[in-house]
Amino acid sequence: MAVLALIHAAIAGFMLFFMAVVPQAAFKTLSAKAVGAFLRVLFPRLFLFGLALALAACVAALMAGADWQLTVSALIAVGFAVNVFILTPRINIYRDRDLEGDATAKRMFGLLHLASVGIFLLQLAGSLTVIGFYSFSNAV
C-alpha cells in the first residue's frame, strides 16, 4: 500500500510542478511561437509519463488488493490516455485553424482545452485522495 501511495505522490508531484512552474516559465522566457512549439512537444510526453505512472499504480493497487484505489488509478490512466491520444491531437488541429483565423476552430480549441484541463485537475484530485486516505489510515 505504501508503494501505491508513493506512486500517487509522484503523479501529484509532477502535476503540481507542471502547473506551478512550466507554463509561467515558458510564457515568460519564450516567444509565443516558441511556446507553442515547446508545449506541443511537452504535453504528449507529460501525458505519457503520467500514463506510465498511473499504470504502475494500477499494478500496485492490484497487488495490494486495494479495490477503490485500483479504480481511481485506472480512471487516472484513462484520463492520461484520452489526453495524449484523443484530445491533444485535436487541440493542436483546432489551434492551427484558430491561428489561421477560423472562428469556429477557436471555440472548439477552447472547449477541448477546457476538457483537457478538467481531466488533469480530476486526476490530480484522485491522486491526492489516494495519498490522503493512505496518510490518514497510517496516522490513526
Secondary structure as a PSIPRED ss2 file (coil, helix, strand):
# PSIPRED VFORMAT (PSIPRED V4.0)

   1 M C   1.000  0.000  0.000
   2 A H   0.000  1.000  0.000
   3 V H   0.000  1.000  0.000
   4 L H   0.000  1.000  0.000
   5 A H   0.000  1.000  0.000
   6 L H   0.000  1.000  0.000
   7 I H   0.000  1.000  0.000
   8 H H   0.000  1.000  0.000
   9 A H   0.000  1.000  0.000
  10 A H   0.000  1.000  0.000
  11 I H   0.000  1.000  0.000
  12 A H   0.000  1.000  0.000
  13 G H   0.000  1.000  0.000
  14 F H   0.000  1.000  0.000
  15 M H   0.000  1.000  0.000
  16 L H   0.000  1.000  0.000
  17 F H   0.000  1.000  0.000
  18 F H   0.000  1.000  0.000
  19 M H   0.000  1.000  0.000
  20 A H   0.000  1.000  0.000
  21 V H   0.000  1.000  0.000
  22 V H   0.000  1.000  0.000
  23 P H   0.000  1.000  0.000
  24 Q H   0.000  1.000  0.000
  25 A H   0.000  1.000  0.000
  26 A H   0.000  1.000  0.000
  27 F H   0.000  1.000  0.000
  28 K H   0.000  1.000  0.000
  29 T H   0.000  1.000  0.000
  30 L C   1.000  0.000  0.000
  31 S C   1.000  0.000  0.000
  32 A H   0.000  1.000  0.000
  33 K H   0.000  1.000  0.000
  34 A H   0.000  1.000  0.000
  35 V H   0.000  1.000  0.000
  36 G H   0.000  1.000  0.000
  37 A H   0.000  1.000  0.000
  38 F H   0.000  1.000  0.000
  39 L H   0.000  1.000  0.000
  40 R H   0.000  1.000  0.000
  41 V H   0.000  1.000  0.000
  42 L H   0.000  1.000  0.000
  43 F H   0.000  1.000  0.000
  44 P H   0.000  1.000  0.000
  45 R H   0.000  1.000  0.000
  46 L H   0.000  1.000  0.000
  47 F H   0.000  1.000  0.000
  48 L H   0.000  1.000  0.000
  49 F H   0.000  1.000  0.000
  50 G H   0.000  1.000  0.000
  51 L H   0.000  1.000  0.000
  52 A H   0.000  1.000  0.000
  53 L H   0.000  1.000  0.000
  54 A H   0.000  1.000  0.000
  55 L H   0.000  1.000  0.000
  56 A H   0.000  1.000  0.000
  57 A H   0.000  1.000  0.000
  58 C H   0.000  1.000  0.000
  59 V H   0.000  1.000  0.000
  60 A H   0.000  1.000  0.000
  61 A H   0.000  1.000  0.000
  62 L H   0.000  1.000  0.000
  63 M H   0.000  1.000  0.000
  64 A H   0.000  1.000  0.000
  65 G C   1.000  0.000  0.000
  66 A C   1.000  0.000  0.000
  67 D H   0.000  1.000  0.000
  68 W H   0.000  1.000  0.000
  69 Q H   0.000  1.000  0.000
  70 L H   0.000  1.000  0.000
  71 T H   0.000  1.000  0.000
  72 V H   0.000  1.000  0.000
  73 S H   0.000  1.000  0.000
  74 A H   0.000  1.000  0.000
  75 L H   0.000  1.000  0.000
  76 I H   0.000  1.000  0.000
  77 A H   0.000  1.000  0.000
  78 V H   0.000  1.000  0.000
  79 G H   0.000  1.000  0.000
  80 F H   0.000  1.000  0.000
  81 A H   0.000  1.000  0.000
  82 V H   0.000  1.000  0.000
  83 N H   0.000  1.000  0.000
  84 V H   0.000  1.000  0.000
  85 F H   0.000  1.000  0.000
  86 I H   0.000  1.000  0.000
  87 L H   0.000  1.000  0.000
  88 T H   0.000  1.000  0.000
  89 P H   0.000  1.000  0.000
  90 R H   0.000  1.000  0.000
  91 I H   0.000  1.000  0.000
  92 N H   0.000  1.000  0.000
  93 I H   0.000  1.000  0.000
  94 Y H   0.000  1.000  0.000
  95 R H   0.000  1.000  0.000
  96 D H   0.000  1.000  0.000
  97 R H   0.000  1.000  0.000
  98 D H   0.000  1.000  0.000
  99 L H   0.000  1.000  0.000
 100 E C   1.000  0.000  0.000
 101 G C   1.000  0.000  0.000
 102 D C   1.000  0.000  0.000
 103 A H   0.000  1.000  0.000
 104 T H   0.000  1.000  0.000
 105 A H   0.000  1.000  0.000
 106 K H   0.000  1.000  0.000
 107 R H   0.000  1.000  0.000
 108 M H   0.000  1.000  0.000
 109 F H   0.000  1.000  0.000
 110 G H   0.000  1.000  0.000
 111 L H   0.000  1.000  0.000
 112 L H   0.000  1.000  0.000
 113 H H   0.000  1.000  0.000
 114 L H   0.000  1.000  0.000
 115 A H   0.000  1.000  0.000
 116 S H   0.000  1.000  0.000
 117 V H   0.000  1.000  0.000
 118 G H   0.000  1.000  0.000
 119 I H   0.000  1.000  0.000
 120 F H   0.000  1.000  0.000
 121 L H   0.000  1.000  0.000
 122 L H   0.000  1.000  0.000
 123 Q H   0.000  1.000  0.000
 124 L H   0.000  1.000  0.000
 125 A H   0.000  1.000  0.000
 126 G H   0.000  1.000  0.000
 127 S H   0.000  1.000  0.000
 128 L H   0.000  1.000  0.000
 129 T H   0.000  1.000  0.000
 130 V H   0.000  1.000  0.000
 131 I H   0.000  1.000  0.000
 132 G H   0.000  1.000  0.000
 133 F H   0.000  1.000  0.000
 134 Y H   0.000  1.000  0.000
 135 S H   0.000  1.000  0.000
 136 F H   0.000  1.000  0.000
 137 S H   0.000  1.000  0.000
 138 N H   0.000  1.000  0.000
 139 A H   0.000  1.000  0.000
 140 V C   1.000  0.000  0.000
